[in-house]
Amino acid sequence: MENKFNKGLLLNKISYASGDIYGGGAFMIFSLLFMNFLVLVEGLPVIATTIIIFIGRLWDAITDPIMGRISDRTRSRFGRRRIYFLIGIVPVFLSFFMLFYSFGTESVNAKIFYYTFAYMFFGTVFSIVMVPYNAILSDMTSDYDERTSFTTLRMIFSGAAALICAVVPSMIIKSIHEHNGPLQIPGYFVMALIFGAAFGVCWFFVFLGTKEREDLPRPEKITLKDWLSIFSNKAYRNLLGIFLSFQIAVDLVLALFIFYIDIVILQYHNYELVVGTLLVCSMLFMIMQGAIAKKKGKAFPLYIGIPAWIVSTFAFIWINSGVHVLVLCALAALIAVGTSAGQLSSWSMLTDIYDIDELRTGKRREGIYSGMTTFIRKFASGIAVLLMGFGLQALGFDQNEYSVLKASVSDFDPASYAQSNIVMGIKWMFVLIPLILLIICLVFAVKNKVTKSRFDAVLKGIEELKTRGNIDALSDQETADALLIAGMEKKDLWGANSSASS
């Protein structure tokens, strides 16, 4: 299919990739600072903070499929996706700012209500821009390798933003007041203003540099059956296996990593260096993974990255507090091989699902797929993190109690504490849970059937169905490839049914 949207131009790629400055950067700041801000700066109870985050994640998951459907039905002079990049500029700024400023609210109950609303507002705005963003790439180019190139640059931008946002916000906050607590409120205010404005401006560049297809069908009414029908797409089910197992593994490793570094091996002073190594290497390896994906296929980086991550996971079983920081950095680099492979492969493979669905149904349903995928991902991740929290509680661990012990008990022996059952439980959670998820991810990756040649057959089949109502002009091999990926018989394809009905 000829791409009429300036395929391959560097400006288009940079503009598109700019959107994940917000996706990667805002997520990193939220993950590192939000709970700390609510508990230690705003003074909210830990349980209330946990409830705020759970409600926000649940709401965030619900808004994704709704936004997917809305964007599918939208028709405007600026397209069905790009219009939301323009609409979202101011809300992106405001919603991020509200996460870290309560406008002088004093009552604890009022703060709980306010921050619950603020997080729900943030999640809504995140869906408004990110769901159309995840769906637009299939409109910008239909070329298998070009989609990989766009996604590679997107992941590089996301990784760079995550690295900056892991370091600079805390520097801004500490420049105003060094010690963690209520006196840092002005620091969070300044940080939120700066990064909220930066995130909002990004979407203006995304709006300017992205393009959409114009030959859109009239919007149709979508029923619950239509939403559920996407799970009949075998290629999509396989992608979900890869996507969910990988993303949940990432979420849990990030959540447990600080516990492992601080409590299990007693090297919290090296935490920033190790995390920084992980993020820098992820960004650098993304370039290598992109080149591999172009040459060997989008799933191939997983065959390299996931085993490398698994090796590093096994290594964490034997290290202790005497391990040199360079060993930790080396293991972080191995994890980065896996994270870069998983991010690149899963997101680039998702865009191909839209075309496979069109071959099956004759419809363009990027919004439904994008919305449902992010809904399932966030819901599953929320449940996984919640179960992890119950697991830590079952072990008897209390992070606040541990912090008080370190800060106030003169005879506290961290080495003795590190030998306790609580610490051993955290260690095995950190090792075994990601290990199981990564093995699942690798199994689904091996089962993946979508290659470049087969995807080209899918695109050719779509064109034939549009022009002739059948795929008879395809060669025997192309027909076999298209039907394999579609997971359907020839007589059941949208075009064949359409031709028969006419």
C-alpha positions as CSV (number, residue, x, y, z in Angstrom):
1,M,0.0,0.0,0.0
2,E,1.4,3.3,-1.0
3,N,2.0,5.6,2.0
4,K,0.9,9.2,1.2
5,F,1.7,10.6,4.6
6,N,5.4,11.5,4.2
7,K,6.6,8.0,5.2
8,G,10.0,7.9,6.8
9,L,10.6,11.6,7.2
10,L,12.7,12.3,10.3
11,L,10.4,15.2,11.2
12,N,7.3,13.0,11.2
13,K,9.2,10.4,13.4
14,I,10.4,13.0,15.9
15,S,6.9,14.6,16.1
16,Y,5.3,11.2,16.7
17,A,7.9,10.2,19.2
18,S,7.4,13.4,21.2
19,G,4.1,12.0,22.5
20,D,5.9,9.5,24.7
21,I,7.9,12.2,26.4
22,Y,4.6,12.5,28.3
23,G,3.9,8.8,28.4
24,G,7.4,7.8,29.8
25,G,8.1,11.0,31.8
26,A,4.8,11.5,33.6
27,F,4.7,7.8,34.4
28,M,8.2,7.9,35.9
29,I,7.5,11.0,38.1
30,F,4.2,9.5,39.3
31,S,5.8,6.2,40.1
32,L,8.7,7.7,42.0
33,L,7.2,10.7,43.8
34,F,3.4,10.6,44.1
35,M,3.0,8.2,47.0
36,N,5.9,9.8,48.8
37,F,4.3,13.3,48.2
38,L,1.0,12.3,49.6
39,V,2.3,10.5,52.7
40,L,5.4,12.5,53.7
41,V,4.7,15.9,52.3
42,E,0.9,16.2,52.4
43,G,0.6,14.0,55.5
44,L,-2.1,11.6,54.3
45,P,-2.4,8.2,55.9
46,V,-0.8,5.4,54.1
47,I,-4.0,3.4,53.7
48,A,-5.8,6.4,52.3
49,T,-3.0,6.9,49.8
50,T,-3.2,3.3,48.7
51,I,-7.0,3.7,48.2
52,I,-6.5,6.9,46.2
53,I,-4.0,5.1,43.9
54,F,-6.2,2.1,43.5
55,I,-9.3,4.1,42.6
56,G,-7.3,6.2,40.2
57,R,-5.9,3.2,38.4
58,L,-9.3,1.6,38.2
59,W,-10.9,4.7,36.8
60,D,-7.9,5.1,34.4
61,A,-8.5,1.6,33.1
62,I,-12.2,2.3,32.5
63,T,-11.6,5.5,30.5
64,D,-9.3,3.8,28.0
65,P,-11.8,1.7,26.1
66,I,-14.3,4.6,26.3
67,M,-11.8,6.9,24.7
68,G,-10.9,4.3,22.1
69,R,-14.5,4.2,20.9
70,I,-14.9,8.0,21.0
71,S,-11.8,8.5,18.8
72,D,-13.0,5.8,16.4
73,R,-16.2,7.7,15.9
74,T,-14.7,11.2,15.8
75,R,-14.7,13.1,12.5
76,S,-13.2,16.6,12.3
77,R,-11.1,18.8,10.1
78,F,-8.1,17.7,12.2
79,G,-8.9,14.0,11.9
80,R,-10.2,11.5,14.4
81,R,-7.0,11.2,16.5
82,R,-5.0,14.4,16.0
83,I,-7.9,16.6,17.3
84,Y,-7.4,15.1,20.8
85,F,-3.7,16.0,20.8
86,L,-4.8,19.7,20.3
87,I,-7.6,19.4,22.8
88,G,-5.3,17.8,25.4
89,I,-2.6,20.4,25.6
90,V,-4.0,22.5,28.4
91,P,-5.6,19.6,30.3
92,V,-2.3,17.7,30.2
93,F,-0.6,20.6,32.0
94,L,-3.4,21.2,34.5
95,S,-3.9,17.5,35.4
96,F,-0.3,17.0,36.1
97,F,0.0,20.1,38.1
98,M,-3.0,19.2,40.2
99,L,-1.3,15.9,41.2
100,F,1.2,17.8,43.3
101,Y,-0.7,20.9,44.5
102,S,-3.9,21.1,46.6
103,F,-4.4,24.9,46.4
104,G,-4.1,25.4,50.2
105,T,-6.4,22.6,51.3
106,E,-5.8,21.9,55.0
107,S,-8.3,19.2,56.1
108,V,-7.0,15.6,55.7
109,N,-10.4,14.4,54.5
110,A,-10.6,17.2,52.0
111,K,-7.1,16.4,50.7
112,I,-8.1,12.7,50.3
113,F,-11.2,13.8,48.3
114,Y,-9.1,16.3,46.3
115,Y,-6.3,14.0,45.4
116,T,-8.7,11.2,44.5
117,F,-10.3,13.6,42.0
118,A,-6.9,14.9,40.8
119,Y,-5.7,11.4,40.0
120,M,-8.9,10.5,38.3
121,F,-8.7,13.7,36.3
122,F,-5.1,12.9,35.4
123,G,-6.1,9.4,34.3
124,T,-8.9,10.8,32.1
125,V,-6.6,13.3,30.4
126,F,-3.9,10.6,30.0
127,S,-6.5,8.4,28.1
128,I,-7.7,11.4,26.0
129,V,-4.2,11.8,24.4
130,M,-2.5,8.4,24.8
131,V,-5.3,6.2,23.4
132,P,-5.5,8.1,20.1
133,Y,-1.7,8.3,20.1
134,N,-1.3,4.5,20.4
135,A,-3.8,4.1,17.5
136,I,-2.5,6.7,15.0
137,L,0.7,5.0,13.8
138,S,-1.2,2.6,11.5
139,D,-2.5,5.6,9.7
140,M,0.9,7.3,9.3
141,T,2.5,4.3,7.6
142,S,1.5,0.8,6.5
143,D,5.1,-0.3,6.0
144,Y,6.1,-3.1,8.4
145,D,9.7,-1.8,8.8
146,E,8.8,1.9,9.0
147,R,6.4,1.1,11.9
148,T,9.3,-0.5,13.7
149,S,11.4,2.6,13.0
150,F,8.7,4.9,14.3
151,T,8.3,2.8,17.4
152,T,12.1,2.6,18.0
153,L,12.4,6.4,18.1
154,R,9.3,6.6,20.3
155,M,10.8,4.2,22.8
156,I,14.1,6.2,22.7
157,F,12.2,9.4,23.5
158,S,10.3,7.6,26.2
159,G,13.5,6.3,27.8
160,A,15.2,9.6,27.7
161,A,12.2,11.3,29.3
162,A,12.1,8.6,32.0
163,L,15.8,9.2,32.7
164,I,15.4,12.9,33.0
165,C,12.3,12.6,35.1
166,A,14.0,10.1,37.4
167,V,16.6,12.7,38.3
168,V,15.6,16.3,37.6
169,P,12.3,16.6,39.5
170,S,14.0,15.6,42.8
171,M,16.8,18.0,42.1
172,I,14.3,20.9,41.7
173,I,12.4,19.8,44.8
174,K,15.6,19.5,46.9
175,S,17.0,22.8,45.6
176,I,14.1,24.5,47.5
177,H,14.2,22.3,50.6
178,E,16.5,19.4,51.0
179,H,14.7,17.3,53.6
180,N,11.7,15.2,52.8
181,G,8.5,16.6,54.4
182,P,5.9,19.4,54.3
183,L,8.5,22.1,53.7
184,Q,9.0,20.7,50.2
185,I,5.5,21.8,49.1
186,P,6.9,24.8,47.2
187,G,9.5,22.6,45.5
188,Y,6.7,20.2,44.3
189,F,4.8,23.3,43.1
190,V,7.7,24.5,41.0
191,M,8.4,21.0,39.7
192,A,4.8,20.5,38.7
193,L,4.7,23.8,36.9
194,I,7.8,23.1,34.9
195,F,7.1,19.5,33.9
196,G,3.4,20.1,33.4
197,A,4.1,22.8,30.9
198,A,6.7,20.7,29.1
199,F,4.3,17.7,28.8
200,G,1.6,20.0,27.4
201,V,3.9,21.6,24.8
202,C,4.9,18.1,23.6
203,W,1.4,17.5,22.3
204,F,1.4,20.6,20.1
205,F,4.4,19.1,18.2
206,V,2.7,15.7,18.0
207,F,-0.4,17.5,16.5
208,L,1.7,19.3,14.0
209,G,3.8,16.4,12.8
210,T,1.4,13.5,12.6
211,K,-1.0,12.6,9.8
212,E,-4.1,10.5,9.4
213,R,-5.8,8.6,6.6
214,E,-8.8,10.4,5.1
215,D,-10.7,7.4,3.5
216,L,-12.6,6.6,6.7
217,P,-15.9,4.7,6.8
218,R,-19.0,6.2,8.4
219,P,-19.0,5.5,12.2
220,E,-21.0,2.5,13.2
221,K,-22.8,1.7,16.4
222,I,-20.7,-0.6,18.6
223,T,-22.2,-3.2,20.9
224,L,-20.7,-5.2,23.7
225,K,-20.5,-8.1,21.2
226,D,-18.3,-5.9,19.0
227,W,-16.0,-5.1,21.9
228,L,-15.7,-8.8,22.8
229,S,-15.2,-9.8,19.1
230,I,-11.6,-8.6,19.1
231,F,-10.7,-11.6,21.3
232,S,-11.6,-13.9,18.4
233,N,-8.5,-12.5,16.6
234,K,-5.9,-15.2,17.4
235,A,-3.0,-12.8,16.6
236,Y,-4.3,-10.3,19.1
237,R,-4.7,-13.0,21.8
238,N,-1.1,-14.0,21.3
239,L,0.0,-10.4,21.4
240,L,-1.9,-9.9,24.7
241,G,0.1,-12.9,26.1
242,I,3.3,-11.1,25.2
243,F,2.2,-7.6,26.2
244,L,0.6,-8.4,29.6
245,S,3.2,-10.8,30.9
246,F,6.0,-8.3,29.9
247,Q,4.3,-5.1,31.2
248,I,3.3,-6.7,34.5
249,A,6.8,-8.0,35.0
250,V,8.2,-4.4,34.4
251,D,5.6,-2.9,36.9
252,L,6.4,-5.4,39.6
253,V,10.2,-5.1,39.2
254,L,10.0,-1.3,39.4
255,A,7.8,-1.6,42.5
256,L,10.0,-4.2,44.2
257,F,13.4,-2.9,43.1
258,I,13.8,-0.2,45.8
259,F,12.9,-2.8,48.4
260,Y,15.5,-5.2,47.1
261,I,18.3,-2.6,46.9
262,D,17.5,-1.0,50.2
263,I,16.5,-3.9,52.4
264,V,17.8,-7.1,50.9
265,I,21.3,-6.0,49.8
266,L,21.5,-2.8,51.9
267,Q,22.8,-0.6,49.1
268,Y,20.2,2.2,48.9
269,H,23.0,4.7,48.5
270,N,23.6,3.2,45.1
271,Y,19.9,3.1,44.0
272,E,20.1,6.2,41.7
273,L,23.2,4.9,40.0
274,V,21.7,1.4,39.4
275,V,18.4,2.8,38.2
276,G,20.2,5.4,36.0
277,T,22.2,2.6,34.4
278,L,19.0,0.6,33.7
279,L,17.3,3.6,32.0
280,V,20.4,4.7,30.0
281,C,21.1,1.2,28.8
282,S,17.4,0.7,27.9
283,M,17.6,3.8,25.7
284,L,20.8,2.7,24.0
285,F,19.8,-0.9,23.5
286,M,16.6,0.4,21.9
287,I,18.6,1.4,18.8
288,M,20.1,-2.0,18.5
289,Q,16.8,-3.7,19.1
290,G,15.2,-1.6,16.3
291,A,17.8,-2.7,13.8
292,I,17.4,-6.3,14.8
293,A,13.6,-6.0,14.5
294,K,13.9,-4.6,11.0
295,K,16.2,-7.4,9.9
296,K,14.7,-10.4,11.7
297,G,11.1,-9.4,12.5
298,K,9.4,-7.6,15.4
299,A,9.3,-10.6,17.7
300,F,13.0,-11.5,17.3
301,P,14.3,-9.0,19.9
302,L,12.3,-10.9,22.5
303,Y,14.4,-14.0,21.8
304,I,17.5,-12.0,22.8
305,G,16.1,-9.7,25.5
306,I,13.9,-11.9,27.6
307,P,16.6,-14.6,28.1
308,A,19.1,-11.9,29.1
309,W,16.6,-10.6,31.7
310,I,16.0,-14.1,33.0
311,V,19.8,-14.6,33.4
312,S,20.0,-11.4,35.5
313,T,17.0,-12.5,37.6
314,F,18.8,-15.8,38.5
315,A,21.9,-13.8,39.4
316,F,20.0,-11.8,42.0
317,I,19.4,-15.0,44.0
318,W,23.1,-15.2,45.0
319,I,24.2,-11.6,45.5
320,N,24.4,-10.1,48.9
321,S,25.2,-6.8,50.7
322,G,28.9,-7.3,49.8
323,V,28.3,-7.1,46.1
324,H,30.2,-4.4,44.2
325,V,28.0,-1.7,42.7
326,L,29.5,-2.4,39.2
327,V,28.0,-5.9,39.4
328,L,24.6,-4.3,40.2
329,C,25.0,-2.0,37.2
330,A,25.9,-4.9,35.0
331,L,22.8,-6.8,36.1
332,A,20.7,-3.6,35.5
333,A,22.2,-3.5,32.0
334,L,21.0,-7.1,31.3
335,I,17.5,-6.1,32.5
336,A,17.7,-3.2,30.1
337,V,18.3,-5.6,27.2
338,G,15.0,-7.3,28.1
339,T,13.0,-4.1,28.8
340,S,14.1,-2.5,25.6
341,A,13.2,-5.6,23.6
342,G,9.8,-6.0,25.2
343,Q,8.8,-2.3,24.8
344,L,9.8,-2.2,21.2
345,S,8.3,-5.5,20.2
346,S,5.0,-5.2,22.1
347,W,4.1,-1.7,20.9
348,S,5.2,-2.2,17.3
349,M,3.4,-5.5,17.0
350,L,0.2,-3.8,18.3
351,T,-0.1,-1.6,15.2
352,D,-0.1,-4.6,12.9
353,I,-3.1,-6.1,14.7
354,Y,-5.2,-3.2,13.3
355,D,-4.6,-4.4,9.8
356,I,-5.1,-8.0,10.6
357,D,-8.4,-7.1,12.1
358,E,-9.3,-5.2,8.9
359,L,-8.6,-8.3,6.8
360,R,-10.9,-10.2,9.1
361,T,-13.7,-7.7,9.4
362,G,-13.3,-5.0,6.8
363,K,-13.3,-2.4,9.6
364,R,-10.7,0.0,11.0
365,R,-11.0,-0.4,14.8
366,E,-7.7,1.0,16.1
367,G,-9.4,2.8,18.9
368,I,-11.2,-0.2,20.2
369,Y,-8.0,-2.3,20.2
370,S,-5.9,0.5,21.7
371,G,-8.5,1.2,24.4
372,M,-9.1,-2.4,25.3
373,T,-5.4,-3.2,25.4
374,T,-4.5,-0.4,27.8
375,F,-7.6,-1.2,29.9
376,I,-6.6,-4.8,30.3
377,R,-2.9,-3.8,30.9
378,K,-3.8,-1.2,33.6
379,F,-6.4,-3.4,35.3
380,A,-4.1,-6.4,35.4
381,S,-1.2,-4.3,36.6
382,G,-3.3,-2.8,39.3
383,I,-4.4,-6.2,40.5
384,A,-0.8,-7.5,40.4
385,V,0.6,-4.5,42.4
386,L,-2.3,-4.9,44.9
387,L,-1.5,-8.6,45.3
388,M,2.1,-7.7,45.8
389,G,1.1,-5.3,48.6
390,F,-0.9,-8.0,50.3
391,G,2.1,-10.3,49.9
392,L,4.4,-7.7,51.6
393,Q,1.8,-7.3,54.4
394,A,1.5,-11.1,54.8
395,L,5.3,-11.2,55.3
396,G,4.9,-8.7,58.1
397,F,6.9,-5.9,56.4
398,D,6.2,-2.3,57.2
399,Q,8.3,0.2,55.2
400,N,7.6,3.1,57.5
401,E,8.6,1.0,60.6
402,Y,11.8,0.0,58.8
403,S,12.6,3.7,58.0
404,V,12.0,4.7,61.7
405,L,14.3,1.9,62.8
406,K,17.1,3.1,60.5
407,A,16.6,6.7,61.6
408,S,16.1,6.5,65.3
409,V,17.3,3.2,66.8
410,S,21.0,3.5,67.8
411,D,21.7,-0.2,67.9
412,F,19.8,-1.1,64.7
413,D,21.8,-3.7,62.8
414,P,20.9,-3.7,59.1
415,A,22.9,-6.8,58.4
416,S,20.9,-8.8,61.0
417,Y,17.7,-7.3,59.7
418,A,18.7,-8.5,56.2
419,Q,18.7,-12.1,57.4
420,S,15.1,-12.0,58.6
421,N,12.3,-14.0,57.1
422,I,10.7,-10.8,55.9
423,V,13.8,-9.9,53.8
424,M,14.0,-13.4,52.4
425,G,10.4,-13.2,51.4
426,I,11.0,-9.9,49.5
427,K,14.0,-11.4,47.8
428,W,12.1,-14.4,46.5
429,M,9.2,-12.2,45.4
430,F,11.7,-10.1,43.4
431,V,13.2,-13.1,41.8
432,L,10.4,-15.6,41.2
433,I,7.4,-13.4,40.1
434,P,9.3,-11.7,37.2
435,L,10.9,-15.1,36.3
436,I,7.5,-16.7,35.8
437,L,6.1,-13.8,33.9
438,L,9.2,-13.6,31.6
439,I,8.9,-17.3,30.8
440,I,5.3,-16.8,29.9
441,C,6.2,-13.9,27.7
442,L,8.9,-15.9,25.9
443,V,6.4,-18.8,25.2
444,F,4.0,-16.4,23.6
445,A,6.8,-14.8,21.6
446,V,7.8,-18.2,20.2
447,K,4.1,-18.8,19.1
448,N,4.0,-15.5,17.2
449,K,3.2,-16.1,13.5
450,V,3.4,-12.5,12.2
451,T,6.4,-12.0,10.0
452,K,7.2,-9.2,7.5
453,S,6.3,-11.4,4.5
454,R,3.1,-12.6,6.0
455,F,2.1,-9.1,7.0
456,D,2.7,-7.9,3.5
457,A,0.3,-10.7,2.4
458,V,-2.3,-9.3,4.8
459,L,-2.0,-5.8,3.3
460,K,-2.2,-7.1,-0.2
461,G,-5.3,-9.1,0.8
462,I,-7.0,-6.0,2.2
463,E,-6.4,-4.1,-1.1
464,E,-7.7,-7.0,-3.1
465,L,-10.8,-7.3,-0.9
466,K,-11.4,-3.5,-1.3
467,T,-11.1,-3.5,-5.1
468,R,-12.3,-7.0,-6.1
469,G,-14.2,-8.4,-3.2
470,N,-12.0,-11.4,-3.0
471,I,-8.3,-12.5,-2.6
472,D,-8.2,-14.7,-5.7
473,A,-5.3,-12.6,-7.2
474,L,-3.0,-13.5,-4.4
475,S,-0.5,-16.3,-5.0
476,D,-1.0,-19.6,-3.2
477,Q,1.8,-18.7,-0.7
478,E,0.3,-15.2,-0.1
479,T,-3.1,-16.6,0.4
480,A,-1.8,-19.2,2.8
481,D,0.1,-16.5,4.7
482,A,-2.9,-14.1,4.9
483,L,-5.3,-16.8,6.1
484,L,-2.8,-18.1,8.7
485,I,-2.4,-14.6,10.2
486,A,-6.2,-13.9,10.0
487,G,-6.9,-17.2,11.6
488,M,-9.9,-17.7,9.3
489,E,-11.1,-19.7,6.2
490,K,-11.1,-17.9,2.9
491,K,-14.9,-18.0,2.8
492,D,-15.2,-16.2,6.1
493,L,-13.1,-13.2,5.3
494,W,-14.9,-9.8,5.3
495,G,-14.3,-9.3,1.6
496,A,-15.6,-12.7,0.6
497,N,-18.7,-12.3,2.7
498,S,-19.2,-8.8,1.4
499,S,-18.9,-10.1,-2.2
500,A,-21.3,-12.9,-1.5
501,S,-23.9,-10.6,0.0
502,S,-23.7,-8.2,-2.9
